Structures are given as structure tokens and as C-alpha cells.
Amino acid sequence: MSERKLKIFNGNIITPYRIVKNGTLVVCNGIISDVIEGDIEVPGAIQIDAKGKYIAPGFIDMHVHGGGGFDFMDGDVNSFLKVAETHVKYGTTAMCPTTLTSELADLLETLDHYETAKAINKTGAQFLGMHLEGPYFSKNQSGAQDPRFMRNPEPREYEKVLFHAHSIRRWSAAPELKGALEFGRHLKALGILPAIAHTDAIYEEVLEAFENGYTLATHFYSAMSGVSRRNAFRYAGAIEAGYLIDEMDVEIIADGIHLPAPLLKLVYKIKGASRTALITDAMRATGMPPGKSILGNRKDGLEVLIEDGVAKLMDRSAFAGSVATADRLIRTMVNEAGVPLQEAIRMMTATPARILDVADKKGTILKGKDADLVLFDEQINIANTIINGEIIYSREAILQHNPILVKE
């Protein structure tokens, strides 16, 4: 079998240590084989002239619900594929499909569809395993999740889920609930990442949860307790715990709306790029025109309004979901939060790769790593998305085919 070679030259390559100016990156059989300054001959290789663009590791979205008019909870395999195809256009090369609180039967069905979709997904972002968001949440912090399905973790139920599927990468829960600490220990023993989310926990409860495996804060600040009074005394909440526990990782919806610039700056100042992952938390309307949409599955989801770059309840009283894409997150961190480009890229690549325990293959441009790559310009407009050395998305090709599809 002949080798599959790809050569990308005349680009600014973002490595973990520096930006290689006017660099060349060589891929052989889907693996990065060389990263050098200048140009070299690579006989038989497909060639891409980067024309001075940045070459970065592929973006890893740890938390995403939908896009392109589809949601992972829609109850069919095609929705998985369409969401993956939507986000690959914005630089996402790998993702954790994410559920919403639901009936147990719907959750098991979604896990089955994941397995089928993963095996045939060739034109979208890779699947790194499922993220179960709920149903073990505090009803006081339901956010856009449906409180009808929220309950305490019961071993009989979650063991059934874990026995049914081996595709679960992470599971978010409120650690103050009865049985939640035992649940966290059980997940950790199976190599699944427990995360705190939709929680009313105080600092002491989060600290105990951290000691029992909950090392990540899901969509930090969103649906999460802050300072509160209880019987006249003040207590630090989950947000303060996320800052105070140095080893606690946090993920943020860096769209500039869920978290405005001052809070993005604060998270970066305290947690830094090594402990902060950028997530889209995107719902089905991502990549679609403004207007009405559905949050959750088509069958019994919530009608929402997309305007001002975010999903809102129909009465505009609260946000109801994100329509962010990975490129927008990086653009926001650089332009609004003043974070250096390399650090913003790290938050969308190396940091989530470490948190998800895939850093041996993904998240950085180094020899021997998977050739998951993104090319973009100074404004973080995506030109090419490459997965395992295959060009999955090319903006130039789409422009040539139908210019109206891409905004200038």
C-alpha cells in the first residue's frame, strides 16, 4: 500500500513552544512526520500552499449539543453526522457529543445512535466519546435543562447506563446531591471524567467532590452557585471553588455573551490557559440564520429565539443556549479578552486534549501526533480543516463551487 502524504508549506505553524514562521508541515498516513522552518521536497505529496496563514492543531470541543439544524438528542443517526459536518467548517476536528436531561429510554437510544454514527462518520469532526449532561442536577440551577427529568443519582440507574454503553467519556452532575460522591468515585474507577454542573453546592461540598473525582467545572459560571447567605452567614459557592482549587479545570462558553469580556479576563488571569478549556455548548441553531429554533430534541424541545448571537427564551428574559462555533471562541478570547493567540489556541486544543486524556495523540502539532489541523487567517476565518491527514473542509473549494455559502 502506497503512503498517503500531505505537505503544507508557507505557513505559520503554532506548536506548543513557538510559532514556526514560513514553516512546512509534512503528514504521512495521517500522522505528523515533520515540522520545519522553510521548505522541503516531499515527492508524491498532496500540497497546500498556506499563503502565510496560521496552521494550528485541530480544535477540540468537549461540550456540544448540536448545529446545522440538528441535535444529538433528535433520536436518529443522521443528526450525529450533520452536527459533526456543521462544526468541522469552523475548525472543530474532534468533539464530545452532549446530551440533555431526559427519560432513561431516550438517553439509551442516543448512546446507541452514537455508536452507529461513530462507525460511519467520515465527513465531520471525530467523536471522542459521549458527554452526559445530567440528569443528576439541582432543580434550583436547571438553566435551560428540563427540571422534569432531574433526579438524584441512583446506582441501579447509572450502572444500567454504564453497562449499556462503553462510549461515555465524561458525565456532568451536581455533587451536593445524595449519592453524587459515590457516583463520582464509580465513574473515576471506570476511567470516565466526572464534572460538576447545574449545582447549588458551596465551596466545602465542591472541595469534597474534587477529592472524589470531580476535577472539571462544566460551563463555568453558567447554572452554578456563587456567594450565598444561609442563616445569615456567607458561603463561597461553586464558582469560588473553581478559582480556589488550583487543580480544578474549568470550561467556558467564550462567546462574549454567556461570559462578557471582564469575566473572560478574570478566568484567564486566575486559571490560565492550562486549566481553561473553551467550549461551544452549541445547540441546533448553530450555523443557521437568526429566528426561531428548538432547544433539545424535536419531539418535546423548547421553542427559543436566536438573536444577538445567542439563543434566548421567547420572552427574552434569559439565555437559552449557545450558537457559538470554535473559531468564534478563539476570536473572542483574542479580540475581547486580550489573550495571546497561542494561549487561546491552547485553550481549544492542548488543554481539552489533556482533560479528555487524548493528549498522546491530539491537541498539539508535534511529530507522531494525529494530523488534525486547521488553517486560518489573522481574523480566525477557517480556510481548511484536516482530520487524520485528510482535507475534510476547504473554504476555497466551497467559494469556487458556490460563493454565496461563505460570508466574506
Helices and strands as residue ranges (DSSP letters): E 5-14, E 19-28, E 31-37, E 46-49, E 54-57, E 59-64, E 66-67, E 70-71, H 77-88, E 92-97, H 104-120, E 126-127, E 130-133, G 139-141, G 147-149, H 155-164, E 168-173, H 180-189, E 193-196, H 203-211, E 216-217, E 228-230, E 233-235, H 238-244, E 249-253, H 261-271, E 276-279, E 291-295, E 302-307, E 310-313, E 319-321, H 326-335, H 341-348, H 350-355, E 373-376, E 382-387, E 390-394, H 395-401, G 403-405
